[in-house]
Amino acid sequence: MADAVDIAGVMKHLVWLDANTLGERMVAQAVRRRMKSLGASADEYVMLLDQIPDELQHLTGELIVPETFFYRHEKAFQALGRWASIERARAHPDKTFLALSAACSTGEEAYTIAMALLNAGLRRERIRVDAFDISSECIRRAKQAVYGSSSFRNQDGKTARDIYFTVNGRGHELSPAVKSLVNFQQRDIFSGDMAQLADSYDAIFCRNVMIYFTESARKRAYEILKSILARDGVLFLGPSDAPLALKAGFALCDWSMAFAVRLGHPSAADQPKTMKLPASGPARTCAAKVAARPASARVKPPDRIKPGESQISAHSAPPSLDEAFRLADLGRFGEAMSILREHLASKTPQARAFYLLGLISDSAGDKTGAEQAYRKALYLQPDHEESLLSLCLLLECAGRMAAAAPLRQRLGRIAGGPR
Ligand SMILES: C[S@@+](CC[C@H](N)C(=O)[O-])C[C@H]1O[C@@H](n2cnc3c(N)ncnc32)[C@H](O)[C@@H]1O
């Protein structure tokens, strides 16, 4: 038992993981657990890593806690639903929506994607979600789709639990109608066969895993994700992942607190994928304009782009407000709030400012404050689509269907169809 763990020898097998982030103690404890279950000494264990095909994935499973829950970073799923049912539906009305949860852990993220797409009005036969994780144990549990109460931590998760789950002796069991939309596979995102998926996914979620990777592994991960993301697809990240994604050729989506990026940085145009000419049609033309914008430009929110609409309005907003959105996107809410307060106090208030105030209040759990802020935004600009949608979702999540109904109707009129 006094056997000293050969951390350096072990880490040579886990080159994509950052030993400093994981911490030596954590690595040593994980290795000891694996040594114990195999009955191996420290020296034997390093050799076994080469000899037992699945041992690397078992060790990774011990090192990275598969912490997850339904509707984690819930704004991402609200943004996904809006984007899938508006912009993406406009660009590809007849195509199945393909999504990937790239490090899905025990399945909550993948199932949430499916539920968010169903809630947004996509037809179930037009939804396919793939979900990978390196850990076969995680995949086994994901396929069971039975969860304890810790998988439902926020209001959106609890609402989903009441709609899509039944309680039995084992826990909360997901309805077969959602379960059947997700295909789980034990897969390492760095494995060579990922290339076979080239250019397929409309949306990829790769969240709360990159933080464990070395910088070079993260760069590689972005290249892989770029190659399997549809040219006009969206990549959803963890709160601290954005800076490296921008360097890798992605641009931030202007969807507050969704931590979403898409191909839009000029350096992405150097990649073969972005060299393809966009197909004709108004939505594609918008995407091409977005791709051609300078590095400093933010991607315009898709739900505000209308065919033929000028992009000038995106640049006329005061920079400080843009900066507040950027900080909020990065999860730096305190800094975003101080800019926002100044803006609301010193300038003619804009609907967009109250909208951001609503989002920040909402994410802090202050539903009353959020509702007031969205209503103020709509007082200033009755057709402010994002405020309408956010207020509508807030009311629906609280079960206030009658209050939400006229907002839904207004949204339908703005979007030009039923919602
Ligand atoms: C903290 S969980 C994140 C789960 C989910 N994405 C979320 O945000 O809630 C990280 C997961 O990444 C998985 N993982 C780590 N390295 C991986 C790799 N190279 N390929 C696929 N999955 C990996 C781990 O097994 C773990 O289940």
The ligand as an SDF file (V2000), in Angstrom:
LIG
                    3D

 27 29  0  0  0  0  0  0  0  0999 V2000
  -17.9990   17.0880  -15.8290 C   0  0  0  0  0  0  0  0  0  0  0  0
  -18.6600   15.9750  -17.0110 S   0  0  0  0  0  0  0  0  0  0  0  0
  -19.5490   17.0930  -18.0540 C   0  0  0  0  0  0  0  0  0  0  0  0
  -20.9060   16.5560  -18.4360 C   0  0  0  0  0  0  0  0  0  0  0  0
  -21.7580   17.5030  -19.2770 C   0  0  0  0  0  0  0  0  0  0  0  0
  -21.1090   17.8460  -20.5040 N   0  0  0  0  0  0  0  0  0  0  0  0
  -22.1320   18.7580  -18.5100 C   0  0  0  0  0  0  0  0  0  0  0  0
  -21.6450   19.8240  -18.8390 O   0  0  0  0  0  0  0  0  0  0  0  0
  -22.9380   18.6800  -17.5940 O   0  0  0  0  0  0  0  0  0  0  0  0
  -17.2100   15.5950  -17.9790 C   0  0  0  0  0  0  0  0  0  0  0  0
  -17.3250   14.2930  -18.7900 C   0  0  0  0  0  0  0  0  0  0  0  0
  -16.3210   14.3150  -19.7980 O   0  0  0  0  0  0  0  0  0  0  0  0
  -15.9690   12.9650  -20.0580 C   0  0  0  0  0  0  0  0  0  0  0  0
  -14.7060   12.9510  -20.8340 N   0  0  0  0  0  0  0  0  0  0  0  0
  -13.4610   13.2670  -20.4210 C   0  0  0  0  0  0  0  0  0  0  0  0
  -12.5680   13.1430  -21.4160 N   0  0  0  0  0  0  0  0  0  0  0  0
  -13.2560   12.7470  -22.4980 C   0  0  0  0  0  0  0  0  0  0  0  0
  -12.9080   12.4370  -23.8360 C   0  0  0  0  0  0  0  0  0  0  0  0
  -11.6220   12.5190  -24.2440 N   0  0  0  0  0  0  0  0  0  0  0  0
  -13.8730   12.0440  -24.6970 N   0  0  0  0  0  0  0  0  0  0  0  0
  -15.1780   11.9540  -24.2970 C   0  0  0  0  0  0  0  0  0  0  0  0
  -15.5720   12.2230  -23.0240 N   0  0  0  0  0  0  0  0  0  0  0  0
  -14.6290   12.6190  -22.1420 C   0  0  0  0  0  0  0  0  0  0  0  0
  -15.8800   12.3720  -18.6580 C   0  0  0  0  0  0  0  0  0  0  0  0
  -15.9630   10.9550  -18.6620 O   0  0  0  0  0  0  0  0  0  0  0  0
  -17.0780   13.0490  -17.9610 C   0  0  0  0  0  0  0  0  0  0  0  0
  -18.2230   12.2310  -17.9980 O   0  0  0  0  0  0  0  0  0  0  0  0
  1  2  1  0
  2  3  1  0
  2 10  1  0
  3  4  1  0
  4  5  1  0
  5  6  1  0
  5  7  1  0
  7  8  2  0
  7  9  1  0
 10 11  1  0
 11 12  1  0
 11 26  1  0
 12 13  1  0
 13 14  1  0
 13 24  1  0
 14 15  1  0
 14 23  1  0
 15 16  2  0
 16 17  1  0
 17 18  1  0
 17 23  2  0
 18 19  1  0
 18 20  2  0
 20 21  1  0
 21 22  2  0
 22 23  1  0
 24 25  1  0
 24 26  1  0
 26 27  1  0
M  CHG  2   2   1   9  -1
M  END
$$$$
